[in-house]
Amino acid sequence: MAQRVEGSVEIEAPVEKVYDYWKNLENLPQFMSNVEEVRVTGENTTHWRVKGPFGKTVEWEARTT
């Protein structure tokens, strides 16, 4: 059965600055503990490396459309 978890974080910065930081996918490892790396590889492509189940590293290429 799925478990719902909610939380919030208050950031004392202008919304525009926070959004610009968040939308840069290469920043995700700084605040998402399972994301080891996100690297921009093209105009709309990225390479992801995350910690998967049982500590196994999982990697993939993603295309944003």
C-alpha positions in Angstrom: 0.0 0.0 0.0 1.3 3.5 -0.9 2.1 5.9 1.9 1.6 9.6 1.5 4.3 11.9 2.9 4.0 15.7 2.9 6.4 18.4 4.0 7.3 22.0 3.4 10.4 24.2 3.5 10.4 27.9 3.9 13.1 29.7 1.9 13.8 33.3 2.5 14.6 34.4 -1.1 12.6 35.9 -4.0 10.4 33.4 -5.8 12.1 34.1 -9.1 15.6 33.3 -7.7 14.4 30.1 -6.1 12.6 29.0 -9.3 15.7 29.7 -11.4 17.8 27.6 -9.0 15.3 24.8 -8.9 14.7 24.6 -12.7 18.5 24.1 -13.3 18.4 20.3 -13.1 22.2 20.1 -12.4 21.3 21.6 -8.9 19.0 18.7 -8.0 21.7 16.6 -6.2 22.1 19.5 -3.7 18.6 18.9 -2.3 17.5 15.5 -3.5 19.6 12.9 -1.6 19.1 10.0 -4.0 20.1 12.0 -7.0 23.9 11.7 -7.5 24.2 13.6 -10.8 22.2 15.3 -13.5 24.2 16.5 -16.4 22.9 18.5 -19.4 24.0 16.6 -22.5 22.1 18.6 -25.2 19.5 21.2 -25.9 16.8 19.1 -24.4 18.6 16.0 -23.0 20.1 15.1 -19.7 22.0 12.2 -18.2 20.8 11.1 -14.7 22.6 9.0 -12.1 20.6 8.1 -8.9 20.9 5.7 -6.0 18.3 3.1 -6.7 16.9 0.2 -4.6 19.4 -1.7 -2.5 22.1 0.9 -3.0 22.4 0.1 -6.7 23.3 3.1 -9.0 20.8 3.6 -11.9 21.6 5.8 -14.9 19.5 6.9 -17.9 19.2 9.6 -20.6 16.1 11.8 -20.5 14.6 14.0 -23.1 12.4 17.0 -22.2 9.7 17.7 -24.6 
